[in-house]
Amino acid sequence: MSTWRDPVFTLAHLSDPHLDATSRVRLRHFLGKRALGYLSWNLRKQALHHESVLAALVADLHRARPDHIAITGDLTNLSLPAEFLGAGAWLRRLGHPASVTAVPGNHDAYAKIAWERSLGLWADFMTGDRGNGMEQPPRSRDDFPFIRERGDIALVGVSTGLPTAIHSAAGRVGEKQLSALAGRLSELGRRGCFRIVLIHHPPVRNGLPKRKRLLDSRGFAAVVAEHGAELILHGHTHSWGMAWLRAPQGPALVLGVPSASASPDHGGCHAGYQLCRIARNEVGWQLEVEVRGVTARLDRIAVEKRLSLSVPYPRICPTRAGSIQVRRAS
């Protein structure tokens, strides 16, 4: 295995906390799609998501002391004003905007709502900082993607959330954003950055029905195939996931995580997050991923899997149970 070289950058990735604030809203907010969503939340989903689970996960995350935290969407449930206010407060408790990056998910665009009353409240966590100063905060979906640089590590925030019809949880990047993404990935690649794309919907089919997919996943994959990316992190599926996209430097790793508030006793995929440790080595980059999940008693977080690879040109090699090692191809 390639040896590490200092410094090591540690990124914590979590997603889909689904923070509940429905008790603090008025009846007039529950119209159209929100009415069905409210029923679904109260009859089914509320039992799956627990604040105590999320609190245990965040406590462990803070003990790990990552250099940066990334959240890939669905902080809210129904895009209600009270939910955006609560989620903004939660983000600030999680960390300073300079150390926390968020991108929106489909639930954060569940219904049409003014930018300043919704995602605009989180603008500090989605503001690019390329060069020597901060860029303008995003004022609409047209201002994505944004870039946040931490040394040679570049976080590329993409928005896939948009209001959709009833029973649809699909997402779309859009032609304008794909064009901007192509240019920014190309520039960052020429500068030798380790490019981490943050996106809510998985950019691979992953067995999802069409109503939940990224509708222009082929367009996104084409951008990565031409311009490259080292790591793509997503949420949305509420489950662990690993896939690959073709890229010039070799396959780009795609990783997903479950909901950060999913109870370990509801029968689905329990809450967890991942720590991504990145450093340069003699062939380019070394990446190690540690998957951490909540236990049934919420008294500790267990290490469930580990993954190690060299970038570029990886190939997968099996190791011990629960672990995957990826080495540079010969």
N, C-alpha and C positions, 0 to 999 in steps of 0.2 A: 504494500500500500504506500502511496505517496506520503511524504512527511509534511507536517504542518509548518507553516511559517507565520510568524506574528505580523500584524495583529489579527485576531479572530473576531469577526463580527457576528453577533448572535441576534437573530430575529425570532420573535415569538409570533406565531400565527394562530388566530382563533376566528370563529365566524358564527353567524346566526344566533346571537344571544336571545333574540325575540323578547325584548324588555316589555313588560306589560304595564300599560297605563290606562287601560280601558275603563277603570272605575272612576276616572277623573274627567270624563267627557260627557257631553250632552247628547240627548236623543237625536237632535237635528244632524249630528255628524254621521249617523248610521243610515245612510241612503245607498241604494244601488249595490255595488259590489261589497262595500263595507258591511252591509247588513248581513250578507251571507258569511262574510269573514268573521264577523262578531259571533254568529251562531257556531261556526266551526271552532273558534277559539274557546268558547265557553263549554261546548259539548265534548270536545275531544282534545284539542291541542294544549289547553291550559294545564291539563294533568300531566303532560309530557315535559313541560318546562318549569324549572324551579329556581327561584332566586338563590336558595341555599347551595344548589349545585354550582351555579355560576360564581358565587362568592368563594367557594372552595377552590375552584379552578383558578380564579384571579389571584387568590392568596398564594397558591403554589407558583404561579407565573411570576409574581413579584419576588418571591424567594429566589427564583432562578436568575433574577437581575439581568434580563436581556438588554441589549443596546437599543433595541427598537421593538415596537409592537405593531402588528398589522391586523386589522379586522376587515374581513371580506364580505360585509353586507348583512342585511336583515337585522338591524338593530331594533327595528320597530315591527309591528304586526299589521296595522291597518293604515299607516301613514296619517295618524291623527296628530293634531297640533300638540296635545299633551305628551304623546309618545316621543316626538322630536325633542321637546324640552327635556324630558326625562333622560333620553338617550344622550343628549348633549352633556348633561350633568354627569352621567355615568362615564362618558369618555374622559371628562376632566378629572374624575377620581382615578381613572385607569392610569393616566399619565399626562405630562405636558404635551401640547400639540406638536412640539418639535420632536418628540420621542414616540408619538403614536400616529399612525396613518390609517384612515378608513376609506373604504369605497362603498357606494350604495348597492343594495340588493333589490330584488323585485318587491319585497314587502315595504321597502323604503320609497317605493313609487307605486304603491297599491292603488292610489286614487290621486286625481289631480289636486294639487295644493300649491299655493304660492311659494316660490323658492325661499323668500325671506322668513317664512313661517315653518319651513321644513328643513331641507338639506343646507340651506344658508346658515342655520344655527350651528352646523358642524364645519363651516368653511375653513376654520383654522387647522382642521385635521385633513384637509384635502387641498391645501395650498402648496403649489410647487415652490421649490427654493433653489433652482438651478443658478449657477454662477455665484456672485457675491451677495445676492440679496433675495428677498422674498418676491415671488411673482404676485400678480393680482389674485385675490381669492376668487374661486369659481362663482359665477353668477347664474349659470344654467348648465344643462347637460352638454352644451356646445363647448364648454371650457375644458372638457376631458379629452385626452388623458393629461394628467399632471405628472411631473417628475420631481422626486425628492432624492437628493444625492447625499450619501454618507460615505465620504472618502471615495473608494472605487466601487461602492455598492450603490446601485440606482434602483429606487422603487418607482414603478410605473403604474399609476392608478387609472384604471379603466372603469367606466360606468356602463352597466348592462341593464339597469333597472329603468322601466318605463311603464306608464299605466297601460294595462291590457284589459281585455274583455273578461267577463265573469268566467270562472273556472280555468283561467289561463295564468300560468306562472312563468311564461316564457320571457326571454330577454333578447336584447339586440345591442350590438356595438354601434352599428350604423356606418355608412360610407364616409362621412366627414371625420368621425373619430378614427376609423381604420386608416384613413390616409394620413392623419396626424401621427398615429401610432407608428406607422411604417417609417416616417421620417425620424422620429425620436429614437426608435430602436436602432436604426441605422447609425445615427450620430453617436449614440452611447456605445455601440459595438466598435466603431472606429477608434474610440477613446479607450477601449479595453476594459469597460465597466462590466461588472457582474450584474446582469439585468434581471430583476424580479418583477414580473407582471402580477398585479393584484386585480382580480376579477371575480365577480360573484358567481355567475353561471359557469359550469365547467365547459371548456372549449372543445370537449370531445363528447360523442354521443352518450357513452357511459350507461346505456340501457334506459335512458330517460324517455318518457313519452314526449311527443312533439309539443304538447302544451306546457312542458316544463323546460324545454331545451333552450340553448342559445341558438337563435334562429339563423344567425349568420356565422356559425362556427367555422364553416369552410372558408369564409373570407378572413376570419381571424387566423386560422391555420395557415392560409396562404401568406399572410404578412409575416408570421413567425418563420415560415419556410424560407422566405426570401431575405429577411432582415435579422432574424435570430433573436433568441432569448435564452437565458441560462436556467431560469426557474419560473414556473407559473403556479400561483397559489389561488385556490378558489374555495367557495362554500357551497350553499344551495342544496346539496344532496342530503345533508344531515348524516353523512357517513364518511368513513375513511376511503380515500381513493388514490390510486397511482396510475398514471398513464404517460404517454410520450407523444410529442409532436415533432415532426421533421423540422430541422433547422440547419443552417449552413455549418455550424461548428459541431454537429452531431445531434442526437435526439435531445430535445428540451424536456425536462422533467416537469410533469403536471401533478400537483398534490392537492387533495381535498381533505377537509376536516369535518367532523360532525358538529351539530349544534353545541355551543358552549354551555347551554343550560339544560341539556337533555338528561333527564333522570336515569340513573342506572338500573331502575327497577320497572321501567315501562315496557320492556321487551324489545326495544329497538337498539340503535347504536348509541351508547352512552356518551356523555360529554367528554371532550378531550381537546387538547391543543398540541401543537408541535413546535419544537425548538430547532431552528435551522442555524447551524454554525458554519461560517464561510471564511475561508482564508486562501491566500495564494499558495501554490506549491510549484514544483519544478516543471509541471506540464500545463499549468494554467491556474485552476482553482480546485480546492478541496471542499466538498460539501458533506456535512453530516447532519442527519435529521433524527431527532429523538421524539417519538410519539408518546405522549403522556395522557392517561385517562383517569377519570375519577373512579374510586372504588365504591362499593355498595354502602359502606358506612360513612362516606364522605370525610373520613378521618385522615386520608392520605391520597396522594396521586401516584399511580403506578406507571413505571416505564413499560410500555407494551411492545414497542418495536424500535429498531434502529436501522438506519440506512446510511451507507457511506458510498460516495462516488467521487471520481475525479472528472473534471470538466476541462477540455472537451473529450469527445469520442468515448462515451461510456458503453459498457455492456454489463448485463446483470449476471451475477454469480450467486448461487444459493449458499448460505452459511447455516448457522444454527437456527432452530425453530424460532419464529417470530422476528427474524432479522434478515435483511437483504443487504448485500454488499455489491456495489457497482464499481468496476474497475475500468481503467483506460484500456481500450482495445489495442492489441499488438499490431 
